[in-house]
Amino acid sequence: MSENTAPTDFIRDIVAEDVQSGKNPQIHTRFPPEPNGYLHIGHTKAICLNFGIAHEFGGVCNVRMDDTNPAKEEVEFVDSIMADVR
């Protein structure tokens, strides 16, 4: 890697190849938290990756609440997640 080359990773390499080849010209990612608790440090990586790739490649990223455990979901957690993502 030269001094002028930005560091990359295999995910960004795959996305760049797909965009360049026309296989997936529009990047659309998602962040799917479950609203049954507050976000934790592990969510940070997913937020940075999904929103970062969408931003870098001119795409969009959606927040999509997964409801795999509806009995434990609370509006408080949804509001907290949305505030943290913003």
Order of alpha helices (4+ residues) and beta strands (2+ residues): alpha-beta-alpha-beta-alpha
